[in-house]
Amino acid sequence: MAVTLEQMREVVGHRFPGGTYTIESWENVLLSDVTGVAPLPDGIAHPAFLFHAPLVGVGVRVQDIFELCHAESDEAVRAGEYRWSLHKPLRVGATYRMSGGFTDVERKEGRRGGLMDIVSFEIELHDEAGALAATTIASWIFLRSES
């Protein structure tokens, strides 16, 4: 049975459980290495932590998002956009409190891609003092069958 737009709109407003994430020194070294740069000076963490740490920090797995968004298969999901706003540098050894949830669903039909739902979610990272350190907005594309 095809996923309806009404089913998808039920996702909007869903909040992730929330939680914390600590950027460990060894992780920062490995992430810097795989991106081909030396670790940043003064304990600044690589900004690419905003790609994976927010999902872990809000207590959600990729599979959880697939299930909530009625993915038709693991192969029917594509990366959309990632927008990161760093309000202050991320720090190695710092623990960030994270919260967020789904903000939008848009159904589109492309000539080549067919029917799809573009699902957006936002996660905020707050430092140990409670100040907003970063915001990440992501959209994932869920390909749909026509039937």
C-alpha positions as CSV (number, residue, x, y, z in Angstrom):
1,M,0.0,0.0,0.0
2,A,1.3,3.4,-1.0
3,V,2.3,5.9,1.7
4,T,-0.2,8.8,1.7
5,L,0.7,12.5,2.2
6,E,-1.6,12.5,5.2
7,Q,0.5,9.7,6.8
8,M,3.7,11.7,6.1
9,R,2.3,14.9,7.5
10,E,1.8,13.1,10.9
11,V,5.6,13.1,11.2
12,V,5.7,16.9,11.4
13,G,6.1,18.0,15.0
14,H,7.4,14.6,16.1
15,R,10.2,15.3,18.7
16,F,13.3,13.2,19.1
17,P,14.0,11.8,22.6
18,G,16.9,14.2,23.2
19,G,20.1,13.6,25.0
20,T,23.8,14.4,25.0
21,Y,26.9,13.8,23.1
22,T,30.5,14.4,24.1
23,I,33.1,15.0,21.4
24,E,36.0,12.7,22.4
25,S,39.6,13.6,21.4
26,W,40.2,10.3,19.6
27,E,37.1,10.9,17.5
28,N,38.2,14.3,16.6
29,V,41.6,13.0,15.5
30,L,40.0,10.3,13.4
31,L,37.5,12.6,11.8
32,S,40.2,15.1,11.0
33,D,42.3,12.4,9.5
34,V,39.6,11.0,7.2
35,T,38.8,14.6,6.0
36,G,42.4,15.1,5.2
37,V,43.2,17.9,7.7
38,A,45.2,18.2,10.9
39,P,43.1,18.6,14.1
40,L,42.2,22.2,14.6
41,P,44.1,24.2,17.3
42,D,42.9,25.2,20.7
43,G,40.6,22.2,21.3
44,I,38.3,23.1,18.4
45,A,36.5,20.1,17.1
46,H,36.1,19.4,13.4
47,P,32.7,20.9,12.2
48,A,31.9,17.7,10.4
49,F,30.7,16.4,13.7
50,L,27.5,18.1,12.8
51,F,26.9,15.3,10.2
52,H,26.6,12.4,12.7
53,A,26.7,13.6,16.3
54,P,23.3,15.3,16.3
55,L,21.4,12.1,15.5
56,V,23.3,10.1,18.1
57,G,22.8,13.0,20.6
58,V,19.1,13.2,20.2
59,G,18.8,9.4,20.7
60,V,17.7,8.4,17.3
61,R,19.1,5.8,14.8
62,V,18.9,6.1,11.0
63,Q,16.6,3.1,11.1
64,D,14.2,5.0,13.4
65,I,13.9,7.7,10.9
66,F,13.3,5.2,8.1
67,E,10.5,3.6,10.1
68,L,8.9,6.9,11.1
69,C,9.0,8.1,7.5
70,H,7.6,4.8,6.1
71,A,10.7,4.1,4.0
72,E,9.7,1.6,1.4
73,S,13.2,0.0,1.5
74,D,16.7,1.0,2.7
75,E,17.5,1.6,-0.9
76,A,14.6,4.1,-1.4
77,V,16.1,6.9,0.7
78,R,18.5,9.6,-0.5
79,A,20.4,12.4,1.2
80,G,18.9,15.8,0.6
81,E,20.3,19.0,2.1
82,Y,22.4,19.6,5.2
83,R,22.6,23.1,6.5
84,W,24.8,23.8,9.5
85,S,24.9,26.9,11.6
86,L,27.8,27.1,14.0
87,H,27.0,29.8,16.6
88,K,30.3,29.0,18.4
89,P,33.1,26.5,17.7
90,L,32.5,23.0,18.8
91,R,35.0,21.9,21.5
92,V,36.8,18.6,22.0
93,G,35.8,17.2,25.4
94,A,32.6,19.3,25.6
95,T,29.3,17.6,26.2
96,Y,26.4,19.0,24.1
97,R,22.7,18.7,25.0
98,M,20.7,18.1,21.8
99,S,17.0,18.4,21.0
100,G,15.0,18.6,17.9
101,G,12.4,17.0,15.6
102,F,10.7,16.9,12.2
103,T,9.8,20.3,10.8
104,D,8.4,19.7,7.3
105,V,7.3,17.2,4.7
106,E,6.9,18.1,1.0
107,R,5.7,15.7,-1.6
108,K,7.1,16.1,-5.1
109,E,7.1,14.3,-8.4
110,G,10.1,14.4,-10.7
111,R,10.3,13.3,-14.3
112,R,13.2,10.9,-13.6
113,G,12.9,10.3,-9.8
114,G,9.1,9.8,-9.7
115,L,7.1,10.4,-6.5
116,M,9.0,11.4,-3.4
117,D,8.7,12.9,0.0
118,I,11.2,15.4,1.2
119,V,11.3,15.2,5.0
120,S,13.1,17.9,7.0
121,F,14.3,17.9,10.6
122,E,16.2,20.3,12.8
123,I,18.5,19.6,15.8
124,E,19.9,22.2,18.2
125,L,23.1,21.7,20.1
126,H,23.5,23.5,23.4
127,D,26.8,23.7,25.3
128,E,27.2,22.9,29.0
129,A,26.2,26.5,30.0
130,G,23.0,26.1,28.0
131,A,24.0,28.5,25.1
132,L,23.1,27.5,21.6
133,A,26.3,26.2,20.0
134,A,25.0,24.9,16.6
135,T,21.9,24.2,14.6
136,T,21.6,21.5,11.9
137,I,18.8,21.3,9.4
138,A,18.7,18.2,7.2
139,S,16.3,16.9,4.6
140,W,16.1,13.3,3.5
141,I,14.3,12.1,0.4
142,F,12.0,9.1,0.5
143,L,11.3,7.6,-2.9
144,R,7.7,6.3,-3.2
145,S,6.1,3.8,-5.5
146,E,3.2,5.0,-7.5
147,S,0.8,2.2,-6.6
